[in-house]
Amino acid sequence: MNNNNEGETKRTGSITGMPVKPKLIMDEEAEEVTRKIAPAMVMPSLRPLPSLPSQASSSATFSSYSMKSLTLQKQQRGRCIKSTPFSWKLSSVPVLPEFHPLERTAVFVPHSSPSEIASRISEVLRERSIEAQYENCKAKVKCTTAEGVDFRIRLYRGRGRYNHGIIVEVQRRFGTSFMFHSDTQAILNGAEGKDTVPPASPLTSGNNLPEVSDSGDDSEDGYPAPSAESSLAMVAKMMTIPGFDSQYLGLQMISPLVDPKRLSLRTAKAVASRLFEQDCEVGKKLFDYVIKNDNKARSRTKTSGVFDDDEDDDDDSSKILRNTSLSIIANAAKVYGKVPEILREALRPALLRDLHDAEDHPNTALWAAMCLEHFIEEDHDNTELSRAFEIARRAGEARHSNLMHQARECIRICGAGIQ
């Protein structure tokens, strides 16, 4: 009788006025739980197999497939599979549900054990600096790239004539990045045991537009220096509107303004300088997101099954906004050359906590380390910074290549400063 009302409650929240989930709010249909990647990007490689056998011999044929699979799995268990404290360790995977529509970003890996495929995937995620949360009971990984793209990797045992192998599926949930296409290809190729394309150089990936030369800034045309105030005017209006959509869009508008690889160096310096001024409303908003650290594990009271959609495990909108703010401050500090002292004192404790939480939130720790790199020369306690960077380095070596490189660089600068 109240089915419609109950459905509406699930979609908009149980409390009146509660915003819909941030990762569905940008869609017109809130029921969507996955998003397909463009068909031309990665085609599924469920390769054609021999035609179906006759009914008389079908059971014998499938038994033969199963015996071969078991034999190969026993052989593979004897091999040395490299793993880290954060690698994906699986002994079994669920069978593909009968009516589950696979994404185009899926591959079929024949005659391979779940443990071998999972180990390959976890190594690709580490090399490409993709934050991963492994759920062995669901044979699933929740992944987030440094650019904020949220996606899932799931493993299934094939059905019918595909029961001799494992299906690997990638599902994008939120965010966009030019790098995600290559990330997806690397994951699927790695799952098949193929050679993967090396990731981009550390800390250089992103949605980069063609670089604009600064030589034109001093040309005879005599164009005036770009106005940071005018550049941030629209952003300031967006940031005054409550709600995830407006806040996230405003932050996305700031990101290219402080990145010299996407706009000119002169523009980036002007905007960065303005953000660090005390009377800048946009800058205050950025620092509030960083200082108010809400990276806390949420308690879960609902138990879910192997095939349940993770309706309740989307990342908090505050984490998305905070990581985006951290990336903006890191780029602004790099362009400006330092962080003003009054802002350093407020930011320092929050950034140190991020480094200590590197095992749980490596992407956040990466951006925090990039910010702290510009604190080192004028910091009052390089020893404390070095200890925090060491924690981040160990976490990076285990699961996040970019964090490892950034932490090592910060440790090197700290050591040079102490000497």
N, C-alpha and C positions, 0 to 999 in steps of 0.2 A: 504494500500500500504506500509506503514511504520510500520506495526504491529510488525514485527520481531525486528526492531530497537527500537521501544518503549518498547517491552518486555525486551530487553537487557539493556535498560537504567534503567528500574525499578530494575533490578537485580544487576547491578554494580554501580548504582548511577548516578545522573543527570549530574554530573560534571566529565569530563575526569580525570582519575587517582584516583578518590575517592574510598577508599576500600569498599568492600562489607560489609554487616552488620556483626559485630563480632560473633553473635550467629548463623549465617548461613555459615560463612567462613570455618568452619571445615567440612562442608558437600560437597560432590561432586555435589549434585543437589540443587541449591539455592532455588528452588520452595518449598522445604519442609517447612512447618510452624509448625508442631508438631513432637514430637518424642515419640515413644511408649516405654513403659517400658517392660522389658523381660516378656513374657507371663506367666512364672511360678511364677512371684512375687506376683501379686494380680489379682485374677480372678474376673470378673464382677459378681455381685450377683443380676442380674435381674431374680428374682425367677420365676419359671413357675406358671402361673395363670390358672384358669379354662379354659377349651377349649372354643373357640369362640362360642357364641350363634347363633342360626339360624337367618336369616334375619328378620323374623317376630318379634322376640323378642329382636333384638340387640339394637334398640333405647331405649326400656324400660330399658334394663339392664344397658346401659351406663348412662341413666338418674339416675338410682338407685345409681351407683357409684358416680356420681357427687353430688347427694343429701347427701350421706354419707360423702363425702369429705368436703362439705360446712358445715355440722353439726359439724364435728370434728374441722374444722378451727375456728368456733365460740366458741367452748368449749376451744380451745387452746389459743384464744385471752384473755380469762379471767384468764389464768394462769400467774403467775409471772415469766417472763423470764429474767434471769440475763443478764445485758448488761453493757458495759463500753463505754466511749466516742469514742472508736475506734472499737466497735463491728459492725458487718454486719447486717444492718436493712433492710429487704425486705418485701414488701407487695404483690408482684406478680413476676412471672418469665415468660419468653417467652416459647412458645411451642417448643418442639424439632423439628428442621427442618426435612423435609421429607427424605432428602438424606444425613443426617449428620451421618458419621460413628463414633460411640462411641468408645472411648478407652477401653481397657480391664480394666483399673482402673476406673470403674464406678459402681455405685450402684443405685438401685431403692428403694425409701423410700415411702411406701404407706401410705395414710391417714395422711399426715403431712403437716403443713402449711409452706410456704417459710420462714416466720419469725422465726419459731422454728428451722428449719434446719440451717438457717444462723447463729442464735445465738449459736448453738452447735459448728459449724465449727469455728467461731471466737474465742470461748473459747479454742478449741484445738490449734489453731494457737498461741494464747497467751502463753499457757502452754508449748508449744514446741519451743518457741522463734523464730517463723517464721515471718519475716517482711511481712506485708500485706497492699495492697492498694485496698480498696473496691470501686467497681463501681456498684452502685445500678441500674443504668439505663440499664446495660448489664447483671445484675445478675452474675457478674464475680469478682474474686479476683486475683490480680497479687501478687505472693508470691516469696520470696527469703529466703533461709535458711542461717544460719551463715556460712556454708561451700560454699556458692555461687551457690547453685542449684536454678535455676529459673523455676517456674512452674505456671500454672493457675488452678483455680477451677471455674467451671461453673455449674449453675443450670438451669434445663429445666423442664417444665411441660410435662408429658408423653402424648403420642398420642394414639388414639384408645383405646384398652382395658387396657392401662397403664395410662389413663387420670385421675386416682384417686390418683396419687402420683407424686413425684418429683424425677428427675434423677440428681445425683451428679457425675460430671466427673472431673478427675484430669489429666492434660496434662503437661508433663515435656518438657521444652523448651531448657534449657542449663545447663551444669554442671553435675557433678556426685558425689555421696557420698554414702557410705555404710548405712548411717542413713536415706537416702531418702525412702528406702523401708518401714521402720517402721513409718516414717512420713506419708506416703501415707495411710498405713493401719489405723493409728490413725485417720486421717481425715475422711476416709470412715466409720469407725466404729462409730466415733463420730456423723457423720451425721445421722446414723441409730439409735442413742440413745443408743448404746452399751457402755459397759465399755471399756476404752482405756488403753493401756499399758503406765505406767508412763514414761515420757521422761528420758533420761540419766541424770546423775547428772550434775548440771550447769557447763558449760565450759569444759566438758570432752568428748563431742562427736566429731566425725571426722573419717577420714580414717586411723585409727590407725593400724599399723602393730604390730606383737608380740614384746613386749618390750625386749630390749637387756640388759642384766645385765652388769654393769660396773666392776664386779669382775674380768673379763677377761683382763681388761686394765692393771692390775698390776700383771699379771700372770708371771710364770717363763719363758714363751716364750720370754718375753721382746720385744714385738712388739712396734715400735715407735708410738708416739702420732699421730693421724690422722692429715694430713695437710689440713688446711682450704683453703689454696691457690689452691691446686689441686682440692679440692671439688668444688670450685667456678669458676674454669677455664672455664668449659663448659658453665656454666650459664652466665659468662661474654660475651662469644661469642654470645650466644643467645640474650642477651640484647642489643647488638650492631646492630641487624637487626631490621629495622623499621617494624611496622605492629602489629596488635593485636595478631595474632597467636604466633609469636616468643616471644613477651613480656610475654604473659600469660603462655606459656610453660616454659619460664625461671623462672618465679615466682613459678610455680608449682614444679620445680626442687629444689628451695631453701626451700620450706615449710618443708619437712621432715628433712632437715639438722639441723634445730634449734629446733626440737621437740624431747626431750628425750624419749617420749613415742613411737616414731617411729624409732629412731636410738639410739645410746648410748649417755649418758650424756656427756661423754668426747668429742665426736664429736660435739654435740650441742654447748658446751661451746667454742670450738675452732672456729667454724664457726661464732657464735655470736660475739665473740671478734674481729674477722676479719671484720665483717660487720660494726662495730662501729669505725673502724680506718678511718682517714680522707682521706687516699689515696686509699681506696677501691672503685673501680668503681661501683661494684654491689650495695654496700651500698649507694652510692650517688644517684643511680637510684631509690632505694627504698624510700629514704627521699624526692626526688623530687616529686614522685607520691603523697606522703602524704601532703607535704607542699603546693603544687599547688592544692587547693581544688576546684573541679569543680562540687560539689553537688548542682547544681542549677536547679530549675524547668524549664523545657524547654517549650517554648510556642508552642501551637498546633493551627494551622490554619485550619486543615482539620477536618471536622465533619464526624463522623462515625456512622453507624447504630448498631443495637443490635447484629447482627451476623457477623459484619465485623471482619476479622482477624486483630489483632493489629500489622500491619506491621510497623507502625511508633511509637510504644510505647515500643520498646526494650530498656533496660537500656543502657546508654552510656558505651562504652568500657572503658572510663576513670574511671568510678565508679567501674567497676569490677576489674581493675588493682589496683586502690587505696585501695579498701577493702582488697585485697589479700596482698598488701604491708603492710597495717596496722596489719594484723594478723601475718605476719612474724616478724615485729618489736616488737609486743607484746610478742611473744614467745621468741625472742632473748633477750629482756629485762628481762624476767622472769629467763632465764637460766644464763645470765650474772650478774644479781642482781641489775643493775642500768643502767641508760642511761648517757653517758658522758655529762658534763655540756655544752660544745659547741653545742651539738646536741639538748639538752633540750631547749635551748633558741630559736632555730629555729622551733622545733616541737610544743612547748607549745601553741602558738596562734591558730594553725590549729586544734589541738586536743580539745581545749576549744570550738571552733566553732562547732566541731562535737557533743559535749555534748549539746550545746544549740539547735542543730538541731535534737535532739533525737526523737522528735515526727514524723518527716518526714523520718529519716533514722536511725532506732533503731539498725540495724546490725552494721552500721558504728560507732555509739555511743558506742556500746559494745566493739569493738576493741580499740577505743580511750580511754575508761575508763581503759581497761587492760594495755594500754601503760602508762597512767597517774598514775596508781597505784605505779609505780616505780619512779615517780617524787616527791611524797609527802614528804618524809623525808627530802629532801634537797631543797624543793621549797621555794621561798621567800614570797609567799602569799597563805597560806593554806585556808584562808577565801574565796578567789576567787575560788579556786578549790572546796571547799565545796558547794558553791552556784551552780556551774556547775553540780556537782554530784547530787545535789538535783533535778535539772531539769531532769536529766537523770533517776533518781529514779522514779519520778512521771510518766514519759513516760513508763518506764519499767513495773510499776504496772498495767498500762492500757493495754499494748499490747505486752510485751516482757519479759518473766520471767527471762532469763539469764541476761539481762541488769539490771533488778531490783536487783538481787542478787549481781552483780558486783558493782553497784553504792552504795548499802548499805555497802559493805565491804570497799570501798574507803572512804565513809563518816566516818566509824568507825576509820579508820587509821588516817584520818584528825583530828578527835576529840582527839585521843590519842596524836597526835603531838602537838596540841594547848595546851593541859594540861601540 
